Amino acid sequence: MCGIVGYIGDGNAKDIIIDGLKKLEYRGYDSAGIAVYKDGKLEIRKRRGRIVNLEEAISNEDLQSGLGIGHTRWATHGAPSELNSHPHSNADNTVAVVHNGIIENFAELREWLSKEYGIVFRSETDTEVIAQLIGIYYDGDLLDAVYRAVDKMRGAYAIGVICSKEPDKLIAVRKESPLVIGLGTDCNFIASDIPALLKYVRELYLLENNETAVLTRNAVVIYDAERKSVKRDVLHVTWDAAAAEKEGYDHFMMKEIHEQPKGISETLNRRLTPEGEIVLDGISLTKENLENFNKIYIVACGTAYHAGLVGKFAIEKLARIPVEVDVASEFRYRDPFVDDKTLFIAISQSGETLDTLAALREAKKKGARILSVVNVVGSSVARESDDVFYTWAGPEIAVASTKAYTTQLVCMYLIALYMGRLKGTLSKAECDKYIGELKSIPEKLERILEKEADIEEIAKQLYKTEQVFFIGRGPDSGVSYEGSLKLKEISYINSFAIAAGELKHGTIALIEQGTLVVALATQDRLFEKMLSNIQEVKARGAYVMGIAKEGNTDIEKQSDCVIYIPDCMDEVSPLLAVVPLQLLAYYIAKLRGCDIDKPKNLAKSVTVE
Ligand code: G6P
């Protein structure tokens, strides 16, 4: 959500910034802009829509400069217009600002700036308030003006600032929204996320909350809130730029679907000894801790929340501890029963989702122990947790999450098994059986990927549909929610997921001749019940696509088409059952001509409430 790139050095800021912004496209945006310092002035250019619009607009302009900031905006305050796009500047255009996040007291500050200083605002944004504040405080010292402005601001933000009166520096501030600093030779960078900088640098600083960085061509100095300089360890990025490229696939989403076997193996290998023992290095959960917990909350958003739904089944079944799963935006405002007997599990791919982070803080304040399942190393959720279980899926670029989900599921199974063993609710033999199953998943998943062409054929018959229902029971119901989300996210088809047994209590009223129902029937013990639910919708004219385990061919009698997944234990079937649904959503979206990796209105990492 919103992307920032800034550059200071001997290179051409414009090209470096445009290139970096393109790498951040996955975050979601609806306009783009750039400001560079040239001939004593700040030159600001903005365009609605994709970065290429901006690129084309400035392609013939001589904007050669060694200092600049750029931004992709995901509209919050004001429509996605050119006027509201970043960078924003102060009254005399000497200060330019790019900003991620929200300034909560912006209306108040806007009024104050208008009344006291006669500022006439040119946009509806909260960001312009920052530029105007820095402008009025500027008195020959940009850093000082930034500190004074920040002092007035409430909210969550990451900002980049340049000033035509001090063209030897680029200033960045972080509060809640992520910001990294790239350390080059005779040049330095800022960005909202690492992929933007990988082409240029491998050494980075991660800016912490309430820190301000002053970047010059040859140095980076980080200051804390009290303006004392702080030391920071250099983070050396080991994953290569190719990990953030499409490698021949048409879309990142398809590449990431195909990376799932590898991601799952990696997640397992990091946590299993060659003998198959689960090792939770760096996670200090003891038997006593577990016995102390009387409940677990799993809290997350979007796809991560759906991983939590399956996690609940796994933990309750294997470790026999009651689990509640909640969406983070609800959890934080409903005064939940949290105390020091609560284990709070946050699941987040990015580790920066504001609602998840806020829920985590709420739980921490009330004494809960915090365990997080996170993909991005060093992210805010990871840093604020007592224990972190990394998913090791590698960078996920497509907005619609795929490999993050399946690796999150693996983590939830490992946590459940570990807890089950620690508590004694699971025998060694049973645990070994589950581990064996998990280890067989990558190969089974490859076998589903081989059926890609079959799923594409099914998609060809179904892509014009305007309404889809996903149904399932037990862990399959969690997968139904994820399948439905994937479809609506990238194909914009109205889809709805519901526990199959609940269908008859209202939703079945919507089933009519030709309505598409995707029925997940991968649970052996619930298979017959599912067949009855399928019959219920068939009787009302539904077109049914069944998902079942190989061998359960009875489903063919009630379904119009079936995709089989390899046989596996019921508990781990979500790891396989979700894959045909990811592929179905992908092909349907492709046939409908949708922008698969960058769906409209969506952002990869949602850093606002
Ligand atoms: C956004 C993304 C979803 C994601 C959700 C949670 O809405 O578009 O794909 O599932 O945020 O993100 P997180 O990074 O916390 O897993």
Residues whose N, C-alpha, C, O or C-beta is under 5 A from the ligand:
A	BS01	G6P	C301 G302 T303 A304 I347 S348 Q349 S350 G351 T353 V399 A400 S401 L602 A603 K604 V606
